[in-house]
Amino acid sequence: MQTSETKSIIVGGIVVLVAAFVFAVISSKQSLSTGPGVGKYRINAMFNRVDGLVEGDDVRVGGIKVGSVSVQALDKDYRAIIGMDIDSAVKLPKDTSAAIHTDSLFGSKFVILEPGGDEQNLASGDTITFTQDALVVSDLLDQIIAEGERSAKDAASAREKLNAIEKAMGKQGNN
């Protein structure tokens, strides 16, 4: 009987130790997310709107993940400032541009960085000002509908002009 109780106590102790270890690892990872982690540097980008972009979203260069969005804030002029933690192995020219893209029509957002040709590189704390804002799906749908309506009106107008020309040609042929 005692060996069964001893085994239970040992197993329970091991479970408690493992749980404490897992908790410690999770806590240490969360504390690293408050600033750039080891092997990373932080750059910022200014946007008018970042709709749907959230902390933790990817930052990509050429389709390859090179970092993540780490901070979002507003400046004094109510422009959106995002902080991005970038892998220190990735050196970006000072004239790099940033754009917010979407994986699919309703997918998650991510930041695309387009390196420029400047010989000097961005340093930690620098800000990218060449940016393209997030496209809002409802705005895109409004543009598509407006273009479709404009095309339909143009087609109707063209049909009316063609009918008028055909009538005029038919009257000339009868004279």
C-alpha positions in Angstrom: 0.0 0.0 0.0 2.8 2.4 0.9 4.6 1.9 -2.4 1.4 3.0 -4.3 1.1 6.1 -2.2 4.8 6.8 -2.6 4.5 6.5 -6.4 1.5 8.9 -6.4 3.4 11.4 -4.3 6.4 11.2 -6.7 4.2 11.5 -9.8 2.3 14.4 -8.3 5.6 16.2 -7.4 6.9 15.7 -10.9 3.7 17.1 -12.4 3.9 20.2 -10.1 7.6 20.7 -11.2 6.8 20.4 -14.9 3.9 22.8 -14.5 6.2 25.3 -12.7 8.8 25.0 -15.5 6.2 25.6 -18.2 4.8 28.6 -16.4 8.4 30.0 -16.0 9.1 29.5 -19.8 5.8 31.2 -20.7 6.5 34.1 -18.4 10.0 34.7 -19.7 8.7 34.8 -23.3 6.0 37.3 -22.4 8.6 39.6 -20.8 10.7 39.5 -24.0 7.8 40.7 -26.1 7.8 44.1 -24.4 10.9 45.1 -26.3 13.0 43.8 -29.2 14.2 40.4 -28.4 17.7 39.1 -28.7 18.9 39.4 -32.3 16.2 41.9 -33.3 16.0 45.7 -33.8 12.9 47.9 -33.7 11.9 50.2 -36.6 8.7 52.3 -36.8 6.4 53.2 -39.7 3.8 56.0 -40.0 0.4 55.3 -41.6 -2.9 57.1 -41.9 -4.8 53.9 -41.2 -3.8 50.4 -40.2 -7.3 48.8 -40.1 -7.1 45.1 -39.1 -3.4 45.1 -38.4 -2.6 43.8 -34.9 0.4 43.2 -32.7 2.1 39.9 -33.7 1.2 40.2 -37.4 4.0 39.3 -39.8 6.5 41.8 -41.4 7.8 40.4 -44.7 10.4 41.3 -47.3 10.0 39.5 -50.6 7.3 37.3 -49.1 9.7 36.0 -46.3 8.9 36.7 -42.7 11.6 39.0 -41.2 9.8 40.2 -38.1 6.6 41.1 -36.5 4.4 44.0 -35.5 5.2 44.7 -31.9 3.5 48.0 -31.0 0.7 50.3 -32.2 0.1 53.9 -31.1 -1.1 57.2 -32.3 1.1 60.3 -32.7 0.0 63.8 -31.8 -1.5 64.3 -35.3 -3.6 61.0 -34.9 -1.5 59.1 -37.4 -0.9 55.4 -36.7 2.6 54.5 -35.7 3.5 50.8 -35.7 6.7 49.4 -34.2 8.2 46.3 -35.9 10.8 44.0 -34.4 13.1 43.0 -37.3 15.6 40.2 -37.4 19.0 41.8 -36.9 20.4 39.8 -39.9 18.1 41.8 -42.2 19.6 45.2 -43.0 17.1 47.6 -44.6 18.1 50.7 -46.5 16.9 54.1 -45.1 14.6 54.6 -48.1 12.6 51.4 -47.5 8.9 51.7 -47.9 6.1 49.8 -46.0 2.6 48.8 -47.1 -0.1 46.9 -45.3 -1.5 43.9 -47.3 -4.1 41.2 -46.7 -3.6 37.4 -47.2 -7.0 37.2 -48.9 -10.2 39.2 -49.2 -11.0 38.7 -45.6 -7.7 37.3 -44.4 -5.2 38.5 -41.8 -3.1 41.6 -42.4 0.7 41.9 -42.7 3.3 44.5 -43.4 5.4 44.3 -46.6 8.7 46.1 -46.6 10.2 47.1 -50.0 13.9 47.9 -49.6 15.1 50.9 -51.5 18.6 51.7 -52.9 20.0 53.9 -50.2 23.5 53.0 -49.0 22.7 53.8 -45.4 20.6 51.3 -43.4 17.8 51.9 -41.0 18.9 51.7 -37.4 16.9 50.7 -34.3 14.4 53.5 -33.6 14.3 54.9 -37.1 10.9 55.6 -38.8 9.7 54.7 -42.3 7.7 57.5 -43.8 7.1 56.0 -47.3 4.0 54.0 -46.5 0.8 52.7 -48.1 -2.2 52.4 -45.8 -4.4 49.3 -45.3 -7.1 48.9 -47.8 -10.5 48.6 -46.2 -12.6 45.9 -47.9 -15.8 48.0 -47.8 -14.0 50.8 -49.6 -12.7 48.4 -52.2 -16.2 47.0 -52.8 -17.6 50.5 -53.1 -14.9 51.3 -55.8 -15.7 48.1 -57.7 -19.4 48.8 -57.6 -18.9 52.4 -58.7 -16.7 51.2 -61.6 -19.2 48.6 -62.6 -22.0 51.2 -62.6 -19.9 53.6 -64.6 -19.1 50.9 -67.2 -22.8 50.0 -67.5 -23.6 53.7 -68.1 -20.8 53.9 -70.7 -22.1 50.8 -72.5 -25.7 52.1 -72.5 -24.5 55.4 -73.9 -22.4 53.7 -76.6 -25.4 51.5 -77.6 -27.6 54.7 -77.9 -24.9 56.4 -80.1 -24.6 53.2 -82.2 -28.4 53.0 -82.7 -28.5 56.7 -83.7 -25.7 56.2 -86.2 -27.5 53.1 -87.6 -30.7 55.1 -88.0 -28.9 57.9 -89.7 -27.2 55.5 -92.0 -30.5 53.8 -92.8 -32.2 57.1 -93.6 -29.3 58.0 -95.9 -29.6 54.7 -97.7 -33.3 55.3 -98.3 -32.8 58.8 -99.9 
